[in-house]
Amino acid sequence: MGIHSSYLRQCKEFWEVEDPEERMFNRVDVLSGANRTGAKFRERLLKRTEWLLERNDLAEDAYVLEIGCGIGAIIEEMTKRLPGVRFCGVDIASKMLEEAKKRLGESNRVSFRIVEGDNLSAFANESFDFVFACYVFNHIHDASIVKNYLREVERVLKRGAMFRFSVRYRNLETTFANSIGGRVAKLLFRSGILSSYRARWRPSIPVDFNGLIYTLNEIERLVCMSRLILTDIRLDSGSAFITALKT
Ligand SMILES: C[S@@+](CC[C@H](N)C(=O)[O-])C[C@H]1O[C@@H](n2cnc3c(N)ncnc32)[C@H](O)[C@@H]1O
């Protein structure tokens, strides 16, 4: 088995959550301890949904794809706000999808599919009016998977349609001091000699919540490589929230 499929198998195991309570919180790492409440979960969900739908004029008969939909909480919220719009949620973990199907059912408006974790081969070119992936790439420790997903999103989006996604964000100014070593590190990152997007997972790295961390330059390059056009990056609590368009 190659490194790539070995990583995806371990990711799948990590996200196949048995505990129903853990699943109800979408296995969100920051929702632990006192933060593990339905109200906190909903607060985060509403914040994400507001951003996803901001300046996003979806036609009444639009078709929307969510990558890493988990238990389908965002799709559920969107179905209430966008009557008529159709949704498909994909995820690497069957347990998450079981829960999503229990909560929302499946109809001609909402469907769910399991994916291998690095491609959208189940979907034809130019199928979707909007694709999004929230707090999914934040957990992926292999840039080739994120790059592949971006290329696949470019393929399945219709022309003029939007992709919104999040990744972990590295602020070079706060990560490195102004010492000589710190300045050299910043220079190496800025010039691309040091770069997260070239990183490949190795079996010695345990699969956990910690995906790769990208600088602004790296995010720009990631999007550019996929041939999508980067239109906005918003920074919030260690994550970057990115909007890109297919022209
Ligand atoms: C923290 S949850 C976020 C769920 C949802 N997007 C949200 O914001 O509420 C991360 C989800 O991404 C899924 N996931 C992780 N790696 C994936 C991959 N390579 N492809 C598809 N889904 C993946 C996990 O199974 C999990 O359901």
PDBQT file of the ligand as one rigid body, heavy atoms in Angstrom, charges set to zero:
ROOT
HETATM    1  C1  LIG A 301     -14.393  18.925  12.062  1.00  0.00    +0.000 C 
HETATM    2  S1  LIG A 301     -15.440  18.090  10.948  1.00  0.00    +0.000 S 
HETATM    3  C2  LIG A 301     -16.211  19.476  10.113  1.00  0.00    +0.000 C 
HETATM    4  C3  LIG A 301     -17.586  19.137   9.581  1.00  0.00    +0.000 C 
HETATM    5  C4  LIG A 301     -18.293  20.293   8.856  1.00  0.00    +0.000 C 
HETATM    6  N1  LIG A 301     -17.575  20.666   7.661  1.00  0.00    +0.000 N 
HETATM    7  C5  LIG A 301     -18.498  21.472   9.765  1.00  0.00    +0.000 C 
HETATM    8  O1  LIG A 301     -17.802  22.501   9.600  1.00  0.00    +0.000 OA
HETATM    9  O2  LIG A 301     -19.367  21.391  10.627  1.00  0.00    +0.000 OA
HETATM   10  C6  LIG A 301     -14.331  17.459   9.691  1.00  0.00    +0.000 C 
HETATM   11  C7  LIG A 301     -15.021  16.514   8.730  1.00  0.00    +0.000 C 
HETATM   12  O3  LIG A 301     -14.173  16.322   7.588  1.00  0.00    +0.000 OA
HETATM   13  C8  LIG A 301     -14.183  14.945   7.242  1.00  0.00    +0.000 C 
HETATM   14  N2  LIG A 301     -12.947  14.664   6.497  1.00  0.00    +0.000 N 
HETATM   15  C9  LIG A 301     -11.687  14.609   7.000  1.00  0.00    +0.000 A 
HETATM   16  N3  LIG A 301     -10.815  14.348   6.015  1.00  0.00    +0.000 NA
HETATM   17  C10 LIG A 301     -11.532  14.246   4.862  1.00  0.00    +0.000 A 
HETATM   18  C11 LIG A 301     -11.191  14.005   3.505  1.00  0.00    +0.000 A 
HETATM   19  N4  LIG A 301      -9.931  13.801   3.135  1.00  0.00    +0.000 N 
HETATM   20  N5  LIG A 301     -12.180  13.990   2.578  1.00  0.00    +0.000 NA
HETATM   21  C12 LIG A 301     -13.475  14.173   2.961  1.00  0.00    +0.000 A 
HETATM   22  N6  LIG A 301     -13.852  14.388   4.234  1.00  0.00    +0.000 NA
HETATM   23  C13 LIG A 301     -12.900  14.443   5.179  1.00  0.00    +0.000 A 
HETATM   24  C14 LIG A 301     -14.302  14.230   8.577  1.00  0.00    +0.000 C 
HETATM   25  O4  LIG A 301     -14.768  12.916   8.439  1.00  0.00    +0.000 OA
HETATM   26  C15 LIG A 301     -15.289  15.147   9.322  1.00  0.00    +0.000 C 
HETATM   27  O5  LIG A 301     -16.617  14.766   9.102  1.00  0.00    +0.000 OA
ENDROOT
TORSDOF 0
